[in-house]
């Protein structure tokens, strides 16, 4: 690939990333306001019920997430090769999603109902509402399933403007739902589940409408696709399911385990931590959403050197983006939660859970570009057998510790962190063997450079935190100091000469 094309691709990634971050800032503001209103409207008990029961349905998203990744990979890879089979791939993905929706409906209304009625700890008088939550969570899931091919197509074509615009509509609708819940005089938990399903329907119809207007492959999907293509897509998704399902089990499965051992109050604390996790994770996901299509397309085009460089950059900057949140929450989690939710609504253990969940995000997300490379490579069976076998250990280890060792409620997060550190090591070893990925260069550019940035910025923020009294001023000082320290140390220690030149040229051009 010539330098001009590389520069053009870098500019596209930078533009899409900036667009997604503008979107994210607006979404974060709306999301924080929405979460605060919902928690205060439902109360800790009903919020815990929604978080626990919704987790039953989310457990069944294992298959849907696997199919989603498979669809995204096939569409993006085909674009990198020229796009001759796009229409057939899209048609196959729609038929696969239809079959999956039927399967999930049967599973939730059999195993899911049984688990809710016979195994879950639901407060007296709230079982009826919990059943409503289960059913409408299933409806929301099915609606989202049918949106997957359309979302994957928008991202593969790198049309981030449409993606950002519809996301803002979704956030505005959720804010309207929060206001409605606040004013509704009846059972707020039931109406909340119903309205969230309605929001999902409106948003997914918007994605479908945009795709049908702009991408020819999304039209005319009634014809049955070739069986060979369906088998290829389903086989890819099957192995992806085996490996990636561990993450959902280790989050929402453990959420159900916590409900059994500790009840809905701890589920509420985990729900608060999950809200923070979702917001923080989205910042890294936005960057990776802009970057991942370039990784897949460059590998499909045979430009492995450029592809590996993108993977390394992606890991390094994903970590630095997450570090912007990790340091302030490490020192000021209690103050931030009090300001966001209100001290009277913060469930016990929330601050501890938030700190640990951010560390877990960093361990998991920093190696996400490695997964994108593996999916682009395509021969994923051995990769998922090894990484999946390691990752699946988290849930049984947590259950054993809860059952026999009277472990504290924060144990699952520590188990998760250790497990996914081992998964990261396995990912590097496998890709070294499969595609001769430059592991030494990757570790130098990520572990050493990011470690130096972490030490410097944590020391700077910790010094401010130590010498100032608790309050608004200390929180503001920690935020400003950590951000400045991360920015300066990243520029001096983590960025390559070429990256600095790219930033300077962009600033001069826009100045």
C-alpha positions in Angstrom: 0.0 0.0 0.0 1.4 3.3 -1.0 2.0 6.1 1.6 -0.8 8.2 0.1 -3.4 5.4 0.7 -2.1 4.8 4.2 -2.4 8.5 4.9 -5.9 8.5 3.5 -6.9 5.5 5.7 -5.4 7.1 8.8 -7.3 10.3 8.1 -10.5 8.3 7.7 -10.0 6.5 11.0 -9.2 9.9 12.7 -12.3 11.5 11.2 -14.5 8.6 12.1 -13.1 8.5 15.6 -13.6 12.2 16.2 -17.2 11.9 15.0 -17.9 8.9 17.3 -16.4 10.8 20.2 -18.6 13.8 19.7 -21.5 11.4 19.6 -20.1 9.7 22.8 -19.9 12.9 24.8 -23.5 13.7 24.1 -24.5 10.1 24.8 -22.6 10.1 28.0 -24.3 13.3 29.3 -27.8 11.9 28.3 -26.9 8.5 29.7 -25.8 9.7 33.1 -28.9 11.8 33.4 -31.1 8.9 32.3 -29.5 6.4 34.7 -29.8 8.8 37.6 -33.5 9.4 36.9 -34.2 5.6 36.3 -32.5 4.6 39.5 -34.2 7.2 41.6 -37.6 6.3 40.0 -37.4 2.5 40.4 -35.5 2.5 43.7 -32.7 0.1 44.7 -34.9 -3.0 45.0 -36.7 -2.7 41.6 -33.5 -1.6 39.9 -31.8 -4.8 41.3 -34.7 -6.9 40.0 -34.4 -5.4 36.5 -30.6 -5.9 36.5 -30.9 -9.5 37.7 -33.9 -10.6 35.5 -32.6 -8.8 32.5 -29.4 -10.9 33.0 -31.4 -14.1 32.3 -32.2 -12.9 28.8 -28.7 -11.5 28.3 -27.4 -15.0 28.9 -29.2 -16.0 25.8 -27.4 -13.3 23.8 -24.4 -15.6 23.6 -25.6 -16.9 20.3 -26.7 -13.5 19.0 -23.3 -11.8 19.8 -21.5 -14.6 18.0 -23.6 -14.3 14.9 -23.2 -10.5 15.0 -19.4 -10.7 15.0 -19.5 -13.3 12.2 -21.7 -11.1 10.1 -19.6 -8.0 10.7 -16.4 -9.9 9.8 -17.8 -11.4 6.6 -19.2 -8.1 5.3 -16.1 -6.1 6.1 -13.8 -8.8 4.7 -15.8 -8.9 1.5 -15.6 -5.2 1.1 -11.8 -5.5 1.4 -11.8 -8.0 -1.4 -14.0 -5.9 -3.7 -17.6 -6.7 -2.6 -18.7 -9.2 -5.2 -20.7 -11.4 -2.7 -22.1 -8.7 -0.4 -25.7 -9.2 -1.3 -25.5 -13.0 -0.8 -23.7 -12.5 2.6 -26.4 -10.0 3.8 -29.2 -12.3 2.8 -27.6 -15.3 4.6 -27.2 -13.2 7.8 -30.9 -12.2 7.8 -32.0 -15.8 7.5 -29.6 -16.9 10.2 -30.9 -14.2 12.6 -34.5 -15.3 12.0 -33.6 -18.9 13.0 -31.8 -17.6 16.0 -34.7 -15.5 17.1 -37.0 -18.5 17.1 -34.4 -20.6 19.1 -34.0 -17.8 21.7 -37.7 -17.5 22.1 -38.0 -21.2 23.0 -35.0 -21.1 25.4 -36.1 -18.0 27.3 -39.7 -19.2 27.7 -38.6 -22.6 29.0 -35.2 -22.5 30.7 -35.5 -18.8 31.5 -38.9 -19.0 33.1 -37.9 -22.0 35.1 -34.8 -20.3 36.4 -36.7 -17.1 37.3 -39.5 -19.0 39.2 -37.4 -21.7 40.9 -33.9 -20.4 41.4 -33.8 -16.6 41.6 -34.1 -14.4 44.7 -37.0 -12.0 44.0 -38.5 -9.8 46.7 -42.0 -10.7 47.9 -44.7 -9.4 45.6 -42.4 -8.6 42.7 -42.4 -12.0 40.9 -45.3 -10.9 38.5 -43.4 -7.8 37.5 -40.2 -9.8 37.1 -42.0 -12.1 34.6 -43.1 -9.0 32.6 -39.5 -7.8 32.6 -38.3 -11.2 31.3 -40.7 -11.2 28.4 -40.2 -7.7 27.3 -36.4 -8.1 27.6 -36.7 -11.0 25.2 -38.7 -8.8 22.8 -36.0 -6.2 23.0 -33.4 -8.8 22.3 -35.2 -10.2 19.2 -35.6 -6.7 17.8 -31.9 -6.0 18.3 -31.1 -9.3 16.6 -32.7 -8.3 13.4 -30.8 -5.0 13.4 -27.4 -6.7 13.5 -26.9 -7.1 9.7 -27.9 -3.5 9.2 -25.6 -2.2 11.9 -22.7 -4.3 10.6 -23.2 -3.0 7.1 -23.1 0.7 8.3 -19.9 0.1 10.2 -18.3 -2.0 7.4 -18.9 0.9 5.0 -17.5 3.3 7.7 -20.6 5.5 7.5 -20.2 6.7 11.1 -22.3 9.8 10.6 -25.4 7.7 10.3 -24.3 5.5 13.1 -23.8 8.5 15.4 -27.0 10.2 14.4 -29.3 7.2 15.0 -27.5 6.6 18.3 -28.3 10.1 19.5 -32.0 9.5 18.6 -31.8 6.4 20.7 -30.4 8.3 23.7 -33.0 11.0 23.4 -35.8 8.3 23.4 -34.3 6.7 26.5 -34.3 10.0 28.2 -37.9 10.4 27.3 -38.6 7.0 28.8 -36.9 8.1 32.0 -39.1 11.1 32.3 -42.2 9.0 31.6 -41.1 6.5 34.4 -40.7 9.4 36.8 -44.2 10.6 36.1 -46.0 7.3 35.7 -48.2 6.5 38.8 -48.4 2.7 38.3 -45.9 -0.1 38.4 -42.8 1.6 37.1 -40.8 -1.5 36.6 -43.3 -3.1 34.1 -43.8 0.1 32.1 -40.0 0.6 32.0 -39.5 -2.8 30.4 -42.3 -2.1 27.9 -41.0 1.3 26.9 -37.4 0.0 26.4 -38.8 -2.5 23.9 -40.6 0.3 22.1 -37.4 2.3 21.9 -35.5 -0.7 20.5 -38.2 -1.1 17.7 -38.0 2.6 16.7 -34.2 2.6 16.6 -33.9 -0.7 14.7 -36.4 0.4 12.0 -34.3 3.6 11.6 -31.1 1.5 10.9 -33.0 -0.7 8.4 -34.4 2.3 6.6 -31.0 4.0 6.2 -29.4 0.8 4.9 -32.1 0.1 2.4 -31.8 3.6 1.0 -28.0 3.6 0.8 -26.7 0.0 0.4 -28.0 -2.2 -2.4 -26.9 -5.4 -0.6 -29.6 -4.8 2.1 -32.5 -4.9 -0.3 -34.4 -8.0 -1.5 -33.5 -10.5 1.2 -36.5 -12.8 0.7 -34.6 -15.2 -1.5 -33.1 -18.1 0.2 -29.2 -17.8 0.2 -26.9 -20.6 -0.8 -26.7 -23.4 1.8 -22.9 -23.4 1.6 -22.7 -19.7 2.5 -25.1 -20.2 5.4 -23.1 -23.2 6.7 -19.9 -21.1 6.4 -21.4 -18.2 8.3 -23.0 -20.5 10.9 -19.8 -22.5 11.4 -17.8 -19.3 11.9 -20.4 -18.1 14.4 -20.4 -21.4 16.2 -16.7 -21.3 17.1 -17.0 -17.6 17.8 -19.9 -18.5 20.2 -17.8 -21.1 22.0 -15.0 -18.6 22.7 -16.8 -15.3 23.1 -19.7 -16.6 25.2 -17.4 -16.9 28.1 -17.5 -13.1 28.5 -21.3 -12.9 28.8 -21.3 -15.9 31.2 -18.6 -14.3 33.3 -20.5 -11.0 33.6 -24.2 -11.8 33.6 -23.9 -15.3 34.7 -22.0 -14.2 37.8 -24.7 -11.5 38.2 -27.2 -14.3 38.7 -24.8 -16.1 41.0 -24.5 -13.0 43.1 -28.3 -12.8 43.2 -28.5 -16.3 44.6 -25.9 -15.8 47.3 -26.4 -12.1 48.2 -29.8 -10.9 46.9 -31.0 -7.9 44.9 -29.2 -5.2 46.9 -25.8 -6.4 45.7 -27.3 -6.7 42.2 -28.2 -3.0 42.4 -24.5 -2.2 43.3 -23.4 -4.4 40.4 -26.0 -2.6 38.2 -24.4 0.8 39.1 -21.0 -0.6 38.3 -22.3 -2.0 35.0 -23.7 1.5 34.1 -20.2 3.0 34.6 -18.7 0.1 32.7 -21.0 0.6 29.7 -20.1 4.4 29.6 -16.4 3.9 30.0 -16.3 0.9 27.6 -18.1 2.9 24.9 -15.2 5.4 24.7 -12.8 2.6 23.8 -15.4 0.9 21.6 -15.9 4.1 19.6 -12.2 4.1 18.7 -12.1 0.4 17.9 -15.3 0.8 15.8 -13.5 3.2 13.6 -10.3 1.2 13.5 -11.5 -2.4 13.1 -12.8 -2.2 9.5 -9.3 -1.0 8.5 -7.7 -3.9 10.2 -9.9 -6.4 8.5 -9.8 -4.7 5.0 -6.0 -4.4 5.1 -5.6 -8.1 6.0 -8.0 -9.1 3.3 -6.0 -7.0 0.8 -2.8 -8.8 1.8 -1.1 -5.8 3.5 -0.2 -7.6 6.7 2.6 -5.1 7.8 0.1 -2.2 7.8 -2.5 -4.5 9.5 -0.2 -5.5 12.3 0.8 -1.9 12.9 -2.9 -0.9 13.2 -3.4 -3.8 15.7 -0.5 -2.5 17.9 -1.7 1.1 17.7 -5.2 0.0 18.5 -4.1 -1.8 21.7 -1.9 1.1 22.9 -4.5 3.9 22.4 -7.4 1.7 23.7 -5.4 1.4 27.0 -4.7 5.2 27.1 -8.3 6.1 26.5 -9.4 3.8 29.4 -6.7 5.2 31.6 -8.4 8.6 31.4 -11.2 7.1 33.4 -9.3 4.6 35.5 -7.2 7.1 37.4 -10.0 9.5 38.5 -12.2 6.6 39.6 -9.3 5.0 41.5 -9.0 8.1 43.7 -12.5 9.6 43.6 -15.1 6.8 43.0 -17.2 7.7 46.0 -17.4 11.4 45.2 -18.2 10.7 41.5 -21.0 8.3 42.4 -22.4 10.7 45.0 -22.5 13.5 42.4 -24.1 11.2 39.7 -26.7 9.3 41.7 -26.9 10.9 45.1 -25.5 9.6 48.3 -28.9 8.2 49.4 -29.2 6.0 46.3 -25.7 4.6 46.1 -25.9 0.9 47.0 -23.2 -0.6 49.3 -20.0 -1.8 47.6 -20.7 0.4 44.5 -17.4 2.3 44.6 -15.4 -0.9 45.1 -17.2 -2.6 42.2 -16.7 0.5 39.9 -12.9 0.5 40.6 -12.6 -3.2 39.9 -14.8 -3.2 36.9 -12.7 -0.5 35.2 -9.5 -2.6 35.7 -11.4 -5.5 34.2 -12.4 -3.4 31.2 -8.7 -2.5 30.6 -7.5 -6.1 30.8 -10.2 -7.2 28.4 -10.4 -4.3 25.9 -6.7 -3.7 25.4 -6.3 -6.9 23.4 -9.6 -6.4 21.4 -7.6 -5.6 18.2 -6.0 -9.0 18.5 -9.4 -10.6 18.2 -10.2 -8.4 15.1 -7.0 -9.8 13.5 -7.9 -13.3 14.4 -11.4 -12.9 12.9 -9.8 -11.5 9.7 -7.5 -14.5 9.6 -10.6 -16.6 9.7 -9.3 -20.0 11.0 -10.6 -19.4 14.5 -11.3 -23.0 15.8 -8.0 -23.5 17.7 -8.0 -19.9 18.9 -11.4 -20.1 20.5 -10.9 -23.6 21.9 -7.8 -22.4 23.8 -9.0 -18.9 24.9 -12.5 -20.1 25.6 -11.3 -23.0 27.8 -9.3 -20.4 29.9 -12.1 -17.8 30.1 -14.8 -20.3 31.1 -12.9 -20.9 34.4 -14.1 -17.6 35.9 -17.7 -18.7 36.7 -16.9 -22.1 38.3 -14.0 -20.6 40.3 -16.3 -17.8 41.6 -19.0 -20.3 42.5 -16.5 -22.5 44.4 -15.2 -19.4 46.3 -18.7 -18.3 47.2 -19.8 -21.8 48.2 -16.9 -23.0 50.2 -14.8 -20.1 51.2 -17.3 -17.4 52.2 -15.6 -15.1 49.7 -16.4 -11.4 49.8 -18.8 -9.9 47.2 -16.0 -8.3 45.1 -14.3 -11.7 44.5 -15.9 -12.2 41.0 -14.1 -9.0 39.7 -10.7 -10.2 40.9 -11.3 -13.7 39.3 -12.3 -12.0 36.1 -9.2 -9.8 36.0 -6.8 -12.7 36.5 -8.7 -15.0 34.0 -8.6 -12.4 31.2 -4.9 -11.6 31.8 -4.3 -15.3 31.0 -6.5 -15.0 28.0 -4.5 -12.1 26.7 -1.3 -14.1 27.0 -2.9 -16.9 25.1 -4.1 -14.6 22.3 -0.5 -13.3 21.7 0.9 -16.9 21.6 -1.7 -18.1 19.2 -1.3 -15.2 16.8 2.4 -15.6 16.9 2.0 -19.2 15.8 -0.7 -18.6 13.2 0.3 -15.4 11.4 3.8 -14.6 12.8 2.4 -11.6 14.7 5.3 -9.5 16.1 4.7 -10.1 19.8 7.9 -8.5 21.0 7.2 -5.2 19.1 3.6 -5.4 20.4 4.7 -5.7 24.1 7.2 -2.9 23.7 4.7 -0.5 22.2 1.9 -1.4 24.7 3.0 -2.8 28.0 6.2 -0.8 28.4 4.9 2.5 27.0 1.5 2.3 28.6 3.1 1.2 31.9 5.2 4.3 31.9 2.3 6.6 31.2 0.3 4.9 34.0 3.0 5.3 36.6 3.6 9.0 35.8 -0.1 10.0 35.6 -1.1 8.0 38.7 1.8 9.6 40.7 0.7 13.1 39.6 -2.9 12.5 40.4 -2.1 10.7 43.7 0.0 13.6 44.9 -2.8 16.1 44.4 -5.3 13.7 46.1 -3.0 13.2 49.1 -2.4 16.9 49.9 -5.9 18.3 49.3 -9.0 17.9 51.5 -12.0 15.9 50.2 -14.5 17.8 48.1 -15.3 19.4 44.8 -12.0 21.1 44.4 -10.0 17.9 45.0 -12.1 16.0 42.5 -11.6 18.8 39.9 -7.9 18.9 40.6 -7.5 15.1 40.2 -9.4 15.1 36.9 -7.3 18.0 35.5 -4.0 16.7 36.8 -4.5 13.1 35.6 -5.7 14.2 32.2 -2.8 16.6 31.7 -0.3 14.0 32.9 -1.7 11.3 30.6 -1.6 13.7 27.6 1.9 14.9 28.2 3.4 11.5 29.0 1.6 9.9 26.0 3.1 12.6 23.7 6.6 12.2 25.1 6.7 8.4 25.8 4.0 6.5 23.9 3.6 8.2 20.5 5.9 7.3 17.6 7.5 10.0 15.5 5.2 9.3 12.6 2.1 9.6 14.9 3.4 13.0 16.2 3.9 14.2 12.7 0.4 13.1 11.7 -1.1 15.0 14.6 0.9 18.2 13.9 0.0 18.1 10.2 -3.7 17.8 11.1 -3.5 20.7 13.6 -1.7 22.9 11.1 -4.3 22.0 8.4 -7.2 22.8 10.6 -5.6 25.8 12.4 
